[in-house]
């Protein structure tokens, strides 16, 4: 079984609520995830970063942070997908990486990575600087339409979140 296949199985076990089997699978594959995240091959690193969320490895946020800084857009994207997924129930994951997410959203050279960073920010706490950044991106006609729309949508969701407290 490959890491990608094990990650799919882990995700299915988590969705079924089978914590015992998931825990066993996690312990079997933990070293492989760590090893793949350090691979020279960006495809292996991308699989590893994606697997972090599929295995529900909340303790591997530092590894995800390394993925957010990876030279490969595919790896940054995979790390962002994992960060977004893990932060759905644990906003602290986004809050801990907020400065890096701001940087990716504003300046990454890959538009898909920028949009994923913006989407990830919606799971964090309502932060004034984040809302200002997103509103600035939403109002910037030089940005791609999809990016502006994503930024506007997330800014609006964060504003609503702050008023509902």
Secondary structure by P-SEA (a helix, b strand, c coil): ccaaaaaaaaaaaaaacaaaaaaaaaaacaaaaaaaaacccaaaaaaaaaaccccccccaaaaaaaaaacccaaaaaaaaaaaaaaacccaaaaaaaaaaaaaaacccccaaaaaaaaaaaccccccaaaaaaaaaaaacccccaaaaaaaaaaaaaaaaaaaac
